[in-house]
Amino acid sequence: MTYTCFDVTMDGKVAHLQLNRPDSLNSMTREFWSELPAIVCDLDDRGEARAIVISSTGKHFSAGMDLAVFTGGGSIEAGQGGGGSEELGRKRAQFRQVAMTLQDSFTALEKARVPVLAAIQGGCIGGAVDLVTACDMRYASADAFFCVQEINIGMTADVGTLQRLPKIIPDGVAREMAYRGHRLPAARAHQVGLVNEVFDDHESLVGGVLEIAHEIAGKSPLAIWGSKEMLNYSRDHSVADGLNYIATWQTGMFQPTDMIESFSAKADKRDPEFDDLLPNATGGI
């Protein structure tokens, strides 16, 4: 299938999504917000991909929300306008729905049953920070930088940055980024834990992240799903709640099949072969 904002390929069990509008700095147009969740949900529903890599093209990973989204009739942000005869409360409620729809576009990354890895070169600005903080891991090239651009244009970031960033990096660093709107360079991002690793250049970045994704894809996909489920749940709940949830998960989902295959493969000096996840039960509803 052809998309406006993405090129999508499969290499074995790894899906690779590339932002493909480098001449426009991979800004996030109207199509972006519908295409990203559609692609991710389709991959998740089918159960064939065991890891997803999101990378980009050109000088910058993404300049964030495209200005056309904020201007002109029928824009995504049209609910902010003061014109029209609609009752104000209803217009505000409609705009809230729009904001939550945009949020859902990135939450799809978090809800996917497989890890999502972001490979970031150049600028990761505004909405792009919302995107990458919803991913499981982030990797950067040496020239990368991160900027919570919203504060520089007089608005509060509202699509996930302020909710997820403090769960990834120290609270004070997240607040500094949110209040100053300055550029956080790759080296500093690595130092504070925003990115896992910094690569020399764009080419080595994408190659390195794809290699990590293939390593993950070689593990039991059911065990990976369980690990992601538990990490996300434990991030937002107490230790006691997390322990209770993993006990319940293991009671139903832990079966010896993949463990036996792991031991057999090791004894036979071969790579293990695991069944794919079943298609998502909600995919056809």
C-alpha positions as CSV (number, residue, x, y, z in Angstrom):
1,M,0.0,0.0,0.0
2,T,1.2,3.5,-0.8
3,Y,1.2,6.3,1.9
4,T,1.7,10.0,1.7
5,C,4.1,10.4,4.6
6,F,5.7,6.9,5.0
7,D,7.5,4.2,3.2
8,V,6.8,0.8,4.8
9,T,9.0,-2.3,4.3
10,M,9.3,-5.7,5.9
11,D,12.7,-7.3,6.4
12,G,12.1,-10.7,7.9
13,K,10.1,-10.0,11.1
14,V,11.1,-6.4,11.3
15,A,8.8,-3.6,10.0
16,H,10.6,-0.4,8.9
17,L,8.6,2.8,8.7
18,Q,10.4,5.7,7.1
19,L,9.2,9.3,7.1
20,N,9.5,10.2,3.4
21,R,9.0,13.9,3.0
22,P,12.6,15.3,3.5
23,D,12.0,18.4,1.4
24,S,9.3,19.4,3.9
25,L,11.5,18.4,6.9
26,N,9.1,15.5,7.4
27,S,6.5,17.8,9.0
28,M,3.3,16.2,10.2
29,T,0.5,16.9,7.7
30,R,-3.1,15.8,8.1
31,E,-2.3,12.5,6.4
32,F,0.4,11.8,8.9
33,W,-2.0,11.6,11.8
34,S,-4.2,9.0,10.2
35,E,-1.5,7.0,8.4
36,L,0.8,6.4,11.4
37,P,-1.8,4.7,13.6
38,A,-3.3,2.8,10.6
39,I,0.1,1.3,9.7
40,V,1.0,0.4,13.3
41,C,-2.4,-1.1,14.1
42,D,-2.3,-3.1,10.9
43,L,1.1,-4.5,11.7
44,D,0.0,-5.2,15.2
45,D,-3.3,-6.8,14.1
46,R,-1.5,-9.2,11.7
47,G,1.0,-10.4,14.3
48,E,3.8,-11.0,11.8
49,A,6.1,-8.2,12.7
50,R,8.1,-8.7,15.9
51,A,9.7,-5.2,16.1
52,I,9.0,-1.9,14.4
53,V,11.6,0.7,13.5
54,I,10.7,4.3,12.7
55,S,13.3,6.2,10.9
56,S,13.4,9.2,8.6
57,T,15.0,10.8,5.6
58,G,16.9,14.0,4.8
59,K,18.5,16.4,7.2
60,H,15.9,16.2,10.0
61,F,13.9,13.5,11.6
62,S,10.8,15.7,11.8
63,A,10.1,19.4,12.2
64,G,6.8,18.5,14.0
65,M,3.3,19.7,13.1
66,D,3.0,21.1,9.6
67,L,1.9,24.8,9.7
68,A,-0.9,24.0,7.2
69,V,-2.6,21.9,10.0
70,F,-3.0,25.1,12.1
71,T,-4.2,27.3,9.3
72,G,-6.9,27.4,6.6
73,G,-10.5,26.1,6.7
74,G,-11.1,22.6,7.8
75,S,-7.7,22.2,9.5
76,I,-7.2,19.7,12.3
77,E,-7.0,22.6,14.7
78,A,-10.1,24.4,13.3
79,G,-11.8,24.1,16.7
80,Q,-9.6,26.8,18.0
81,G,-11.1,29.5,15.8
82,G,-13.5,32.0,17.2
83,G,-15.8,32.3,14.1
84,G,-18.9,30.3,13.3
85,S,-22.3,30.2,14.9
86,E,-21.8,27.0,16.9
87,E,-22.4,27.1,20.6
88,L,-19.0,27.7,22.4
89,G,-19.3,24.8,24.8
90,R,-19.9,22.3,22.0
91,K,-17.0,23.8,20.0
92,R,-14.7,23.4,22.9
93,A,-15.9,19.8,23.5
94,Q,-15.2,19.0,19.8
95,F,-11.7,20.5,20.0
96,R,-11.0,18.3,23.0
97,Q,-12.0,15.3,20.8
98,V,-9.5,16.5,18.1
99,A,-6.7,16.7,20.7
100,M,-7.4,13.2,22.0
101,T,-7.5,11.9,18.4
102,L,-4.0,13.3,17.8
103,Q,-2.9,11.8,21.1
104,D,-4.2,8.4,20.0
105,S,-2.0,8.5,16.9
106,F,1.0,8.2,19.1
107,T,-0.5,6.0,21.8
108,A,-0.9,3.4,19.1
109,L,2.9,2.9,19.3
110,E,2.6,2.3,23.1
111,K,-0.3,-0.1,22.7
112,A,1.4,-2.2,20.0
113,R,2.3,-5.7,21.1
114,V,5.8,-5.4,19.8
115,P,8.6,-3.0,20.6
116,V,8.9,0.3,18.6
117,L,12.4,1.7,18.1
118,A,13.0,5.3,16.9
119,A,16.1,6.2,14.9
120,I,16.5,10.0,15.0
121,Q,18.8,12.2,12.9
122,G,18.9,16.0,12.9
123,G,16.0,17.8,14.4
124,C,13.4,16.1,16.5
125,I,11.1,19.0,17.1
126,G,7.7,19.7,18.6
127,G,5.3,16.9,17.7
128,A,8.3,14.7,16.8
129,V,9.2,14.6,20.5
130,D,5.6,13.5,21.3
131,L,6.2,10.7,18.7
132,V,9.5,9.4,20.0
133,T,8.6,9.5,23.6
134,A,5.8,7.0,22.8
135,C,8.3,4.6,21.4
136,D,10.0,1.9,23.5
137,M,13.5,3.0,22.7
138,R,15.2,5.9,21.0
139,Y,18.5,6.1,19.2
140,A,20.2,9.1,17.7
141,S,22.9,10.2,15.3
142,A,25.5,12.6,16.6
143,D,23.9,15.6,14.9
144,A,20.5,15.0,16.5
145,F,18.8,17.4,18.8
146,F,15.4,17.5,20.6
147,C,13.3,20.5,21.1
148,V,9.9,21.0,22.9
149,Q,9.0,23.6,20.3
150,E,5.5,24.3,21.5
151,I,6.6,26.7,24.3
152,N,8.4,28.8,21.7
153,I,5.1,29.4,19.7
154,G,3.0,30.2,22.8
155,M,1.3,26.9,23.5
156,T,1.5,24.0,25.9
157,A,2.5,20.7,24.4
158,D,-0.6,18.5,24.3
159,V,0.0,15.3,22.4
160,G,2.1,13.3,25.0
161,T,5.5,15.0,25.6
162,L,4.6,16.4,29.0
163,Q,3.1,13.1,30.1
164,R,5.8,10.7,28.9
165,L,9.0,12.7,29.0
166,P,9.2,12.9,32.8
167,K,8.8,9.1,32.9
168,I,11.9,8.8,30.7
169,I,14.3,11.4,31.9
170,P,14.8,13.3,35.3
171,D,11.9,15.5,36.1
172,G,14.0,18.7,36.3
173,V,15.5,18.0,32.8
174,A,12.0,17.5,31.4
175,R,10.8,20.7,32.9
176,E,13.8,22.6,31.6
177,M,13.0,21.3,28.1
178,A,9.3,22.2,28.5
179,Y,10.0,25.7,29.9
180,R,13.0,26.8,27.8
181,G,12.3,25.3,24.4
182,H,16.0,24.9,23.8
183,R,17.8,22.3,21.8
184,L,18.9,19.3,23.7
185,P,21.9,17.8,21.7
186,A,22.3,14.1,21.2
187,A,25.2,13.7,23.7
188,R,23.2,15.3,26.5
189,A,20.1,13.3,25.5
190,H,22.2,10.1,25.9
191,Q,23.6,11.4,29.2
192,V,20.1,11.9,30.7
193,G,18.6,8.7,29.3
194,L,16.4,10.0,26.5
195,V,18.3,8.0,23.9
196,N,19.9,4.6,24.4
197,E,22.9,5.1,22.1
198,V,24.4,7.7,19.8
199,F,25.7,6.7,16.4
200,D,28.2,8.6,14.3
201,D,26.0,9.3,11.4
202,H,22.6,8.7,9.8
203,E,23.6,5.6,7.9
204,S,25.2,3.8,10.9
205,L,22.2,4.9,13.0
206,V,19.6,3.2,10.8
207,G,21.8,0.1,10.3
208,G,22.5,-0.2,14.0
209,V,18.8,0.2,15.0
210,L,17.7,-2.3,12.5
211,E,20.3,-4.7,13.8
212,I,18.9,-4.3,17.4
213,A,15.4,-4.8,16.1
214,H,16.4,-8.0,14.4
215,E,17.9,-9.2,17.6
216,I,14.6,-8.5,19.4
217,A,12.7,-10.2,16.6
218,G,14.7,-13.4,17.3
219,K,13.2,-13.7,20.8
220,S,9.9,-15.3,21.8
221,P,7.3,-12.8,20.6
222,L,5.0,-13.8,23.4
223,A,7.6,-13.2,26.0
224,I,8.4,-9.8,24.4
225,W,4.8,-8.9,24.4
226,G,4.5,-9.8,28.1
227,S,7.7,-7.8,28.9
228,K,6.3,-4.7,27.1
229,E,3.0,-5.1,28.8
230,M,4.5,-5.3,32.2
231,L,7.0,-2.5,31.8
232,N,4.3,-0.1,30.6
233,Y,1.9,-1.2,33.4
234,S,4.6,-1.0,36.1
235,R,5.6,2.5,34.9
236,D,2.1,3.8,35.8
237,H,1.4,1.7,38.9
238,S,2.8,0.7,42.2
239,V,5.3,-2.2,42.6
240,A,2.6,-4.2,44.4
241,D,0.1,-3.6,41.5
242,G,2.8,-4.6,39.0
243,L,3.6,-7.8,40.9
244,N,0.0,-8.7,41.0
245,Y,-0.4,-8.2,37.3
246,I,2.6,-10.2,36.2
247,A,1.4,-13.1,38.4
248,T,-2.0,-13.0,36.7
249,W,-0.4,-12.7,33.2
250,Q,1.9,-15.7,33.8
251,T,-1.0,-17.8,35.0
252,G,-2.6,-17.5,31.6
253,M,0.1,-16.7,29.1
254,F,3.2,-18.5,30.3
255,Q,3.3,-21.8,28.6
256,P,6.5,-24.0,28.3
257,T,6.5,-24.2,24.4
258,D,8.8,-21.2,23.8
259,M,11.1,-22.1,26.7
260,I,11.5,-25.6,25.5
261,E,12.3,-24.3,22.0
262,S,14.9,-22.0,23.5
263,F,16.7,-24.8,25.3
264,S,16.5,-27.1,22.3
265,A,17.9,-24.5,20.0
266,K,20.8,-23.9,22.4
267,A,21.5,-27.6,22.6
268,D,21.4,-28.0,18.9
269,K,23.5,-24.8,18.3
270,R,20.9,-23.2,16.1
271,D,18.6,-20.1,16.2
272,P,15.3,-20.8,17.9
273,E,12.1,-20.7,15.8
274,F,9.1,-19.3,17.5
275,D,5.5,-19.0,16.3
276,D,4.2,-15.6,15.4
277,L,1.7,-13.9,17.6
278,L,-1.9,-14.7,16.5
279,P,-3.7,-12.0,14.6
280,N,-5.1,-9.4,17.0
281,A,-8.5,-10.5,18.2
282,T,-9.9,-7.0,17.8
283,G,-8.5,-6.5,14.3
284,G,-11.7,-7.6,12.6
285,I,-14.2,-5.9,14.9
